[in-house]
Amino acid sequence: MVQEINKKKYWFDEENLLKPIDWGYFNTLSNRVKSALELYMRGEISIGRASEIARMSYREFDLI
């Protein structure tokens, strides 16, 4: 028996966000920060590791 995997792109549903994603702001971020944010939002790495990849402090990255 094959079981279907229900894996979404991100761990959240966009309609359940408190504030919508500001894609204009997202597009102004450096590629390093965007890559780190992408990995974090997919749940592949921790926020601490993402901040290291982005070369930002944990607090700075958390504010994004």
VMD Tcl script that draws the C-alpha trace (Angstrom):
set ca {
  {0.00 0.00 0.00}
  {1.39 3.39 -1.00}
  {0.71 6.32 1.29}
  {0.48 9.79 -0.22}
  {2.79 12.39 1.29}
  {1.12 15.70 2.04}
  {4.10 18.05 2.04}
  {3.53 21.67 1.21}
  {6.09 24.22 0.09}
  {6.11 25.92 3.51}
  {5.01 24.99 7.01}
  {2.32 27.70 6.99}
  {-0.70 28.54 4.87}
  {-0.52 32.05 3.44}
  {-4.18 32.74 4.25}
  {-3.48 32.08 7.96}
  {-0.71 34.68 8.27}
  {-1.26 37.60 10.65}
  {0.32 39.96 8.12}
  {0.62 39.22 4.41}
  {4.09 38.68 2.99}
  {5.60 41.90 1.62}
  {7.06 40.53 -1.61}
  {8.45 43.95 -2.53}
  {10.56 43.93 0.64}
  {11.51 40.29 0.09}
  {12.84 41.12 -3.38}
  {15.13 43.83 -1.93}
  {16.95 41.30 0.27}
  {20.33 39.91 -0.76}
  {20.47 36.47 -2.35}
  {22.21 35.13 0.75}
  {19.36 36.31 3.00}
  {16.68 35.08 0.58}
  {18.31 31.65 0.40}
  {18.56 31.40 4.18}
  {14.95 32.52 4.58}
  {13.78 30.01 1.99}
  {15.52 27.11 3.76}
  {14.16 28.22 7.12}
  {10.58 28.65 5.86}
  {10.66 25.16 4.35}
  {11.66 23.81 7.76}
  {14.97 22.43 6.49}
  {17.15 24.44 8.90}
  {16.75 26.21 12.23}
  {16.46 29.97 12.56}
  {19.90 30.01 14.18}
  {21.47 28.26 11.20}
  {19.57 30.52 8.81}
  {20.94 33.61 10.55}
  {24.46 32.18 10.19}
  {23.96 31.60 6.46}
  {22.58 35.14 6.07}
  {25.53 36.49 8.10}
  {23.15 38.28 10.44}
  {22.56 38.10 14.15}
  {19.72 35.89 15.32}
  {17.72 39.00 16.33}
  {18.23 40.74 12.98}
  {17.16 37.65 11.06}
  {14.14 37.14 13.31}
  {12.90 40.64 12.43}
  {12.70 39.75 8.74}
}
mol new
graphics top color blue
foreach p $ca { graphics top sphere $p radius 0.5 }
foreach p [lrange $ca 0 end-1] q [lrange $ca 1 end] { graphics top cylinder $p $q radius 0.2 }
display resetview
